[in-house]
Amino acid sequence: MHVVRVRDLSPAETHAVLARARSSHFPTAEPLDPEVSLQVWNLVGGRLSFLSKLAKQKDILEAARLKVESEKRSEERRVGKERPR
């Protein structure tokens, strides 16, 4: 058995990945602002699986916020602390 170590991306790597992915998904859109990339990184970190899903969304920052809320609700349900909406 082989162990493959995968690390989270840095903020600079996150921007490069998001900018490249967004330019392929939205070729006519303006380039991604590095400040937006940093805000996304602050919300979800540099996990590539999250970033690849977020890059496909038109409003990437809102999608990141929704992802955080979704993960938070999921974790609260898992530990039995779900709050009523």
C-alpha positions in Angstrom: 0.0 0.0 0.0 1.3 3.5 -0.9 0.4 6.6 1.0 0.0 9.7 -1.0 0.3 12.9 1.0 -1.8 15.8 -0.2 -1.5 19.2 1.2 -3.8 22.3 1.0 -2.8 25.0 -1.4 -1.3 28.3 -0.3 -3.2 31.5 -1.0 -1.0 32.2 -4.0 -1.5 28.7 -5.3 -5.2 29.0 -4.7 -5.4 32.2 -6.8 -3.5 30.5 -9.6 -5.8 27.5 -9.6 -9.0 29.5 -9.3 -7.9 32.0 -12.0 -7.0 29.2 -14.4 -10.2 27.2 -13.8 -12.4 30.3 -14.0 -10.9 31.4 -17.3 -11.8 28.0 -18.8 -15.3 28.0 -17.3 -16.1 31.7 -18.0 -13.8 32.7 -20.9 -15.5 36.1 -21.4 -15.5 37.1 -17.7 -13.0 39.5 -16.2 -9.9 37.9 -14.6 -10.3 36.9 -11.0 -9.3 39.5 -8.5 -6.5 38.2 -6.1 -8.4 39.7 -3.2 -11.5 37.6 -4.0 -9.2 34.5 -4.1 -7.8 35.4 -0.7 -11.3 35.8 0.7 -12.3 32.4 -0.7 -9.1 30.9 0.8 -9.9 32.4 4.2 -13.3 30.8 4.0 -12.7 27.3 2.7 -8.9 27.0 2.8 -6.8 25.5 0.1 -8.6 22.1 -0.3 -8.5 21.4 -4.0 -11.8 19.5 -4.0 -13.6 22.5 -2.7 -11.8 25.0 -4.9 -12.6 23.0 -8.1 -16.3 23.0 -7.2 -16.3 26.7 -6.4 -14.5 27.7 -9.5 -17.5 26.6 -11.6 -19.9 29.0 -9.8 -20.6 32.4 -11.2 -20.4 34.2 -7.8 -17.4 32.3 -6.3 -17.4 34.3 -3.0 -21.1 33.6 -2.3 -20.6 30.0 -3.2 -17.8 29.8 -0.7 -20.0 31.3 2.0 -22.8 28.8 1.2 -20.2 26.0 1.3 -19.1 27.0 4.8 -22.7 27.2 6.0 -23.5 23.8 4.5 -20.5 22.2 6.1 -21.3 23.9 9.4 -25.0 22.6 9.3 -23.7 19.1 8.4 -21.3 19.0 11.3 -23.9 20.3 13.7 -26.3 17.5 12.6 -23.5 15.0 12.9 -22.9 15.9 16.6 -26.5 16.4 17.4 -26.5 20.1 17.9 -28.7 21.2 15.0 -30.3 24.6 15.5 -33.8 25.3 14.2 -33.8 27.7 11.3 
